């Protein structure tokens, strides 16, 4: 079992959902996903992690792969307008 503390805060803005995750992980898990759920079930069009494009996302499920990340991570999921 992995000893970990994960906290996050999220908010919605027009065509995007934003999250800040604080990852205080004693040991990195084999996989770490952050799931976004759009209120209208729209697929993700683009993901930014710490301001940079992030290709490791499942647009239909809303999963963003944060495997290997630690500390404070800013994630933005943009949707088609």
N, C-alpha and C positions, 0 to 999 in steps of 0.2 A: 504494500500500500504506500502511496506517495503522501508524504506530509507536505501540505501546501496551504497557502492562503491566497484566495483569488477574490478580488472585489471589482465591481464595475459600476459605472453610471452611464445611462444612455438618455438620449433625447432625439426628438424628431424635428426636422426642418425642411419645409417644402418638399423637395424631391430627394431627400437624404435622411438616413438614420446615422447617428453618431454615437460612439461608445468610447469611454476611457476605461481601460482595464489596468488594474494594479496587480501584477503577478509577482508574488513573493513565494517562490517555489524552492523548497529545500532540495528537491530532485526533480528534474524535468520528466514529465510523463511522455510516453511514446507518441501521443497525439493530443493536441489541445485545439478545440474548435470553439468559436464564438458564433452563435446562431442569431441571425436577424430575422424577425418576422414582420413583414410589412402589413399594415392593417388591411390593405386591399389585396394581399397575397401576390404582389408584383414581384417578378424576378429581379435580382440584382443586375444592374448594367455595368457598374464599375466599383472597385474596392480600392481604397487608399489605406495604407498602414503607415503611420507616422509621416503622412504627407506624400508618400510615394506610391505609385501604382503597385498593386499586389495581385499577382495572377492566381494565387492559391485560394480560390473560392468556388463554391458550388452555387451558381446563380439561382437554380430552381429551389434548392433546399434552404438557401440563405446561410450556409455555413462558410465561415472564414477561418482558414487554417492558420493558427498562431503557434504551431509547433516550433519550439526552439526560441521563442520570444521570452523576455523576462523584463522585470521592472515595469515602468509605466508605458503603455502602448495605446496610441490613438488610432481608432478605426472609424472610417467613414464608408458607408454603403450607399451608393447613388442608384437611383431608379429612373426609368424612363418617365418623363412628365406626362 
